[in-house]
Amino acid sequence: MATVINRGNGHWELRVYIGQDKDGNKIRKSKRIVAKSKRAAMKELDKFRLKL
């Protein structure tokens, strides 16, 4: 599961859900980027997911 969150002024936060730890807490990785549109941010999200 992955999400793209608009932080305003062309800044976006990418969040990727990786799984759960042994205690049941969610493990997430996030990254903030600058992109002109949501579509551009989604492309960066795909690249980010492949790196993980």
C-alpha positions in Angstrom: 0.0 0.0 0.0 1.3 3.4 -0.9 0.0 7.0 -0.7 0.8 10.4 -2.1 0.0 13.3 0.2 0.0 16.9 -1.0 1.9 19.2 1.4 1.3 22.4 -0.6 3.4 24.5 -2.9 4.5 21.6 -5.0 5.8 19.5 -2.1 4.5 15.9 -1.8 5.0 13.2 0.8 5.4 9.6 -0.4 4.5 6.9 2.1 4.9 3.1 1.5 3.6 0.5 3.9 6.1 -2.3 4.2 4.5 -4.6 6.8 4.4 -5.2 10.5 7.0 -5.7 13.2 6.8 -8.5 15.8 4.6 -6.4 18.0 2.1 -5.6 15.3 3.1 -2.0 14.7 3.0 -0.8 11.1 6.3 -0.3 9.3 6.3 2.7 6.9 8.9 4.4 4.8 8.3 8.0 3.7 10.1 10.5 1.5 9.3 14.2 0.7 9.8 15.4 -2.9 9.1 18.4 -5.0 6.9 17.7 -8.1 4.7 19.9 -10.3 1.6 17.6 -10.3 0.1 14.5 -8.6 0.9 12.5 -11.7 4.6 13.4 -11.5 4.5 12.5 -7.7 2.9 9.1 -8.5 5.8 8.4 -11.0 8.3 9.2 -8.2 6.3 6.9 -5.9 6.7 4.0 -8.3 10.5 4.6 -8.4 10.6 4.8 -4.5 8.7 1.6 -4.2 11.1 -0.2 -6.5 14.1 0.9 -4.3 12.6 -0.7 -1.2 
